Amino acid sequence: MTTLTEDMNRLHDRILDTDEDRRYLFRPKLTEMIERMEDAGERVPAGIRDLHEELTADAIEAQFDNMPV
């Protein structure tokens, strides 16, 4: 297992250990880790990509939750 994979696994665990309503805050770091893995020619697991999509949707939703009416 490479260092990038180990770092990704730690980040994944940290995200899942965080309250669901705050997980989207990890999206920038997850994006960075995915890009680093891709740049290194490593395969990004489907579960990580799915988590990234989920965090992206949550981040977008959070923006609308804070909009004044």
Beta strands, then each sheet from edge to edge (+ up, - down):
end
